[in-house]
Amino acid sequence: MRGLLKAAAAAAACFATKVLADVDPIVIKGQHFFYKTNGTEFFIRGVAYQQSFSGNGTSTSSNQFKDPLTDVSGCTRDIPNLVQLRTNVVRVYAIDAQGDHDQCMQMLQNAGIYVIADLSEPGTSIVRDSPEWNDDLYNRYASVIDTLSKYNNVIGFFAGNEVSNNDTNTDASAFVKAAVRDMKAYIKQKNYRPMGVGYATSDNSDIRTDLANYFDCGPRDEAIDFWGYNIYSWCGDSSFTESGYDQRVKEFSTYNVPAFFAEYGCNVPSPRKFSEVQALYGDQMTGVFSGGIVYMYFQEDNNYGLVSVDGDTASKLPDFTALSSQLAKISPKTTDMSAYNPTNTAAQSCPSVGSQWAAASALPPTPNQELCGCMANALTCTVDKSVQDKDIGDLFGTVCGLSDEACAGIQANATMGKYGAYGMCNARQQAGWALNYYYSAQGAASSACDFSGSATLQKAVAPTGNCLSLVKQAGGSGTGTVTSAPTGTAPAGSNGSGSGGSGSGSSGSASSSQGSVGHISAPSLNMGFQLGAYILVAVVSGAAMVLL
């Protein structure tokens, strides 16, 4: 008997491994998703799957969350319920990039369930009211891609979720779109299989059209691969027209990438009826929308749950039964990939900057730790080690008030589309650049590198090799365009760097030149730049700094 059990276990393990390897990846063609091998159209029947999670897009000092894809007991408990719901996609909002996802991902694959994962996490995300795209965010987002890239049932990633949610914070979309651009490039650079990078938006009538157009406009290597729509307009016994679904179909009828509901399921009244399921997977919508993701699996205080979890037990709620019943009745008409010739091939036009849209088409630079480290090592005047992170904002205010040219290389003005080459470095490195620029412009006078003890002189390291190439591209004023892709982490010992490691370029030998960054000589302050040509906003949260 034991022999039979061992044989059965071995056979099951072999079968599971085979399924893991053989799962058919989902690919994108035009407005639709398809199974890569058999070419059948893929409609998302999804469920949001993350417990006790508050969405990103707002500032938070906590980065605590529970990764559902490392919780093997939870996956064992929940996947049979997801199968009963005919689920083929789960959306997870934050994963632990260092965690072990193999068992849960294998169980999901065996159940025919794919994953769409958000790249951010609480505490490490693009914050709508003080947006940045920096090396810490780049590393976080890239680490999620590295972790999940080996699983064929990963469809793709969201670079942001409802970051711009009204007309007062649309400038933040430039930073999210930069993340889209850089993560698409990263996937290609790492030679991973094709995986999409998209964005999930709220349903705000003031900005929804501009948002959809902005993320799709411009070069394809900057644009989203798919568009997620968080929409809760169908409540109770609504209808295709009353809910506004008819208008959403019209708006996206010419979109050139897949669009789907990244969240749906209004919970007023409760329990939910999910009558919108028939419309979403019916003939009026399937030519434009590729299904949707119900919010959400776990019952919490917001009362959106399909099940109530207590330890190893998941009790099905009335919402579960209603959703299961509705999904059992759908039979969307599909298109075969080989017979599908996309007609919507043109990108949308970029929205004009105005009273309701504040993001220019020019995007922030790609974070490059090596460049930041090379620059920081090459400074003669820099931030004194005694200065605490919380005080760097005051230092910015002082030096940028004295010289706006000193801060041109670290500015990040999404509305004007102007970005300094060092605007993606960490706050201490940025402050060092501004101090050194001011110091050099003052003829390297010792008093110009003091700032009441907040600044100090150091022995500069002249950049050579790749470091030299990078700082040349950044230019003497720090406003040049660095075209070299990131090749490594910051050089060891770089002043103020948030990470160790070494870059691919040499930091070179010590230099005795005063006030220079390698070949860079500081230009005169009399450049026609008037004080107040741009607004400096210093927002300090830990070491975070945004300069607009």
Buried (B, 14 or more C-beta within 10 A) or exposed (E): EEEEEEEEEEEEEEEBEEBBEEBBBBBBBBBBBBBBEEBBBBBBBBBBBBBEBEBBBBBBEEEEBEBBBBBBEBBEBBBEBBBEBEBBBBBBBBBBBEEEBBBBBBBBBBBBBBBBBBBBBBBBBBBBBBBBBBBBBBBBBBBBBEBBBEBBBBBBBBBBBBBBBEBBBBBBBBBBBBBBBBBBBBBEEEEBEBBBBBBBBBBBEBBBEBBBBBBBBBEEEBBBBBBBBBBBBBBEEBEBEEBBBBEBBEBBEEBBBBBBBBBBBBBEEEBBBBBBBBBBBBEBBBBBBBBBBBBBBBBEEEEBBBBBBEEEEBEBBEBBEBBBEBBEEBEBEBBEBEEBEEEBEEBBEBBEBEEBBBBBBBBBBBBBBBBBBBBBBBBBBBBBEEBEBEBBBBBBEBBBEBBBBBBBBBBBBBBBBBBBBBBBBBBBBBBBBBBBBBBBBBEBEEEBBBBEEBBBBBEBBBBBBBBBBBBBBBBBBBBBEBEBEBBBBBBBEBBBBBBEBBBEBBBBEEBEBBBBBBEBEBBEBEEEBEEEBBEBBBBBBEBBBBBB
